[in-house]
Amino acid sequence: MREISDAVKEQNAFRVLCVVLAIMLALTCYGTAYAAVRHDRIEKIPGLRFENLVYAWSKVELDVVNTTSDNVFFWGTMIFLDRRGKPLAGASVVPKTIAGLKKERYTAFFVEGSGEAARRAVRVIWDFGAR
């Protein structure tokens, strides 16, 4: 009887492991397959706009386009707010220089919250700067 009981325990442990791995795989695929992409422009800074905004678990990626012929040093932060104005997440853009008439992929890392929280945001406060 003990041999059958041990075999059943091993079989159950294997099933639990398979279920956990399937859930982890599903969550990984969910995060990449359903990433939110939005199109907009940067209104405060003339000559700069962004084309894509992609949320990931720990970062936000955006493409910044420099439509002027000057090199521009660009940085900024994003604060994601719920419908009551409460901050859900905050991301900081890694500063870079964008060459004139070029596009640059930027990565903003979450300093508060995560991409999951940012997806539930109703509003985003942009605080971008350039030189």
N, C-alpha and C positions, 0 to 999 in steps of 0.2 A: 504493500500500500504506500509505503514511503516513496518509492521510486515514481509512482504515478503522480503523487502529490508534488514532488520536486519538479517533474516534467511540466505539470500544469502551471506551477509558479514561474518557471522559466518562460513558458509560452506567454503568460500574461505580461511578464516584464518586457518581452520582445514586442508585444502589441502596444504597450504603453510607449515604448521608445519610438516605434513607428508613427504613432499618432502625434507625439511631440515633434518629431522631425517633419511630418507633413504640415503641421500648424506653422512651424518656423519657416518652411519653404513657401507656404501660402502668404504669410505676412511679408516676406521678402519680395515676392512677386507683386503683391498688392501695392507696396510702396513705390515700385518702379513703374509698373504698368499704368497706374492711375495718377501720375504726378500732374499737378495743376500747372498749365501753361497759360500765361496771360500776356496780352500785348498792350503797350502804353508808351508814353514818352515822358521825359524829365522836363517839367515845365519851368522850373526856376533857373535852369542853366541853359543859356542859348547855345545851340549847336550840338547838344548831346541828347540822345534818346536811347531807350532800350527796347529791344525787340522781343525777348522772351523772359519769362520769370518762371523758374521751375523749382518747386518745393521738393526737398528730400528730407530724410529723417533728421540730419544734423546740420544741414546747410541749405542755402538758397542760391541758385545760379541764375545770372542774368547776363545778357549780351548788351554791352553799351557801345553805341555807335557815335563816333565823332564826325560830324558833318562839316567841320571847319578844317582849314589847312594847318592849324596850329596844334602842337602837342599839348595835351591837357592832362594834368595830374588830378585824379578823381578818387573820392572816398565818400563814405556815408554810413548811415544806419537806417534800419527799418523797424518800426514798432507796429505789431499786429494787435488790433483791438477787437473786442467783442461788441455786441450791439449796445451794451451799456457804457462803452468807453473804457472798460477795464483791460489793461494790457494782458495779452495771452502769451506773447513771445516777442523777443527782440533779437535782431540780427545785425551784425556789424560787417560792412564791406571791407575787404582787404584792399588797401590803397594801391593803385597802379597808375602808370602813365599810358595814355592812349595816344598813339601816333595820329597825325592829321589824316582825315578821310579813311579811317580804319575802324574795324570792329574788334572789341576785346571781350572775352568771356571773364566775368567776375564771379567770385565766390564770396558769399556772405555767410559767416558762421553764426549759429544761434548762441547768444550769450545768456539768454533767458528763454526758457521753454524749448519747444522742438518744432519740427516741421508738421507734426500731427496737430499740435495746438494752433499753428499758424494757418492751417487749412480751414479751421473753423472761424477765422477772423472775418469780420464784416468790413472793416476799414483798415487801411495801412497808412501810417504817418511816415512820410519820406523825409529824411534829413540828409540831403546830399550836398557835397561841396566840391569845388573844382578850382584849380589855379592854372 
